[in-house]
Amino acid sequence: MLVPVAVLEGQVLPDQLTRLLSETTVVLLAYHEIPEQTAPEQAREQFEPKVRDELDELVSAFEAAGATVETRLVFTHDADQTTERIATEADCDAVLLSNPAPTIARVIVPIKEDINLETITKVAAAVGRREDIELTLFHAAEDDDAVAEGERLLDEVANELAVLGVCREHISRVVVVAQNPLGALIEGAADHDVVVMGEEKPTLRGRLFGETSDRVAEQTVGPVLVVRRPLDPEADDADADTDTDGSG
């Protein structure tokens, strides 16, 4: 799990979120976004001691909860691009979009189709094995005729979660008929604390209105674990040519 943290900006990770990720390998990305005219090396020289102190505190919190922790420290001109690069380098299954989490007891997992289902299930199991967590598998069907297929899909995921150690009694399934799947998800997530969802391919609509995961994070106001889609090698090569930061 990649956990980006905007150090030096007062971002706090709730204790409940730390415990939720306690059975995973956490890659802590401590980053500080700097102006274009500032060299990463200059920022590192100025801020690294303070950033290291904050990073050490985060590592201690995750390790105390039982997580295995790796760290990255980056001064960057583009936080989003750096997050994607580190997630790729560290081979992370998911990236955390952090939001306040007063309590974490219910996690909703929207399932669209078979794409990347194995990794989504793996991530859901990693957070759902805790005894105090209830998982809701959610599917928005296009029409009444598609409900049975949605139920079959959720049954398949529930069975695999059980194989991966999630208590069947803690798994529920919800299939709704909706013309607006995003709106249905946001409504369904209203009484949940965390969303685990797959990353979608970039689209023109996403560039204009924001990626679906970002919109979910904004409108549900809870943490979102975005399960990364399989990589597009050509796109990754292009990104690698434009990323400029100071990392270590």
N, C-alpha and C positions, 0 to 999 in steps of 0.2 A: 504494500500500500504506500503510495507516495503522499506525504502530508506536507504541503507547502505552508510555510509560516512567514508572514511579513514581519520579520524582526525589526526592531527600532520603531515600529508603528503601533505598539501596544496590543497586537493581536494575541488573544488568549485561547488556548485549547481547553475546553471544559474537561473536568475530571471524568465525567461520564463517557465522553468520547474516547479518552485515553483507555478506559477500561474496555470499551466496545472493541477496540483494535488490539486488545492484549494478546490474542492468540495468533497474531499475524507477524510477519516481518515488516517493520515500518521503516521507510526511507524518509527521514526528516530533511526537507529542503528548506533551509533557512536562507531567505533571500532579502535583498534590499535593492529596490529599484532606484536607479540614479539618473540624473539628467544626461542628455545626449553629450553635453560638452565635458562631462566628468569621465575621466578614464577609470575603468574598474580597478586598476592597480592603485590609483590614488585613493579611491574609496576604501579599498581593503586596508591600506595603511592607516587611514583615519578611524575606521569603525570596527575593524576586526576584533580587538580585545573585548569590546562591549558585546558584540554579536556572539562571540564564543561563550561568554558567560550565560547569555540567554539560551543558547543552544544546549549547553551542558545541563541546564535546569530541565529542559524539555526531555532530553535523553534520560535523565534520572527518573522523571515521572513515568515514562513509558516502560523503562526497565523494571521499576517497582511494581508495575501492573502485570509484568510477565512477558512483555513484547521483546522480540529481537530487534535491535535498532541499528540502522546505518545512517550516516549523516552526509549532507552536502551543504556547503556554504558558498553562496553566489552573490556577487554584486553585478547587476545586470541593467541593461537599457530596455529590456522587453521581458517582463515577468512571465507572460503567457508562453512565449517562445521557449524560454528557459525551462519552464515547467514541463513542456512537452519533450524537450531534449533530455532532461534528467530522467523522466519517466521511461523513455526509450532506452537510455544507457543502463538504467538499473533494472530493466525488464519488469516493470511494475504492472500488476494486473489492473489496478484501479488508482484513481486520483481523488483525494478528498477535496470537496468544496466546503470549507468550514463555515458553520453558522452557529449561533448560540444553541445550547442543548441543555435546558434546565433538568430534564429527565430523558432517559433513553430506555424505553421498554418495548416499543413497537416499531418494527421496521417494515416498510412496504417495498416490494420488489416488482416493478412492472416488467412483464414478459411480453414481447411483441411477436416474436417468431423464433425460428431455430437459429438465427444468425448469432454467433458468439455465445450461444446458450451455455456451453460448457464452462466458460470463464465466469459468466454472470452467476451461475449456480455455485461455483467454487468460492467466489467472494461472499455470496449470501450465506453459505455454510460457515465461512470463517467468522462472521459476526453473529450468526444465528445459533451457534452451538452453546452459547451461554444460557444458563438455566433461567435467567431473568428476562430473556428476549423472546418476543413473539414475532413470527414472520407472517406477513400477508403477501401471497402471490397474487398479482393483479394483471388482468388482461382486458383490453378494450376491443370488443368485436365490432366489425363494421355493420353487421345486421344480425337479425335473429338466426339466419341460416348458418352464421359463423360461430355461434355460441358453443356448439358441441365440440368443434375443433379447438376453441380456446380452452375449454374444460379439459380436453385430452392433453393439451400442451402443459397446463398447470399440474395435472396429475403426474405427468412425466417428470417435471421439475421437482415436485414434492417427493416422489420416490427416490430421486437421486440425492436430494438433501438428506433424506433419512439414511441412505447409504453412507453419506459423509458425516454422519453423527448428530444431525439435528433431530430433536424429539418430534415425532409426528404430531403429538398433541399440541405442539407450539406452532404448527403450520396451518394457516387457513388459506382458502382460495376465493377469489372474487372475480367474476366475469361480468362485465357490463356491456351494454350496446351503446355506442357513442359515435357520433359523427365528428366530434372533436376529441381525439384521444388525449391530447395534452390537458385540455380542460377537465376531462374525466379523471386523469391522474392527479391533478392538483386538488380536485375535490376529494378524491379518495385518500390523499395523503394528509388531509386536514387533521385527522385524529391519529396520525403517526408521527414519530419523532425523527426518523431517518429514512432517506430514500436511497436504494441501491439500484442503479439503472445503467443500461448500456449506452456507450457513446455512439452517436450517429455519424454517418459520413457527412463531411462539409457540404452545405448546399447554399445556393444564393439566398434563400429565405433565412438561413442561419446567419449569414453575414449581415443581412439587413436588420433582422430582429433579435439576433442573439441565439446562441446554440440552445437546444432544448434543455440540456442539463443546467445551464446558467439560468434559464427562465424558471425552471422548477425550483432552483435554490432561492431565487429572488421571491417567488410567490408562496413557497411553503415555509420559508424562514427557518428551516432546519438543515442540518448537515446533509450533503448528498455525496455518496460514493459513486463516482463515474467509472464504470468498467470499460477499459480501453478496447477499441475495436482492433482487429488484425491490421498490421501495418501495411501501408502502401509504399513499397521501396522507392519508387520514383519520387513521391512527395517528400519522403524523409531525406533523400539526397539533396533535394532543393533547399529544404529547411536548414540542413547542416551548413550550407554555404553562406547563410545570412545571419547565423546566430553569433552575437558578439557579447561576451561577458567575461568576468573573472570568477573562476570557480575553483573550489578546492575542498 
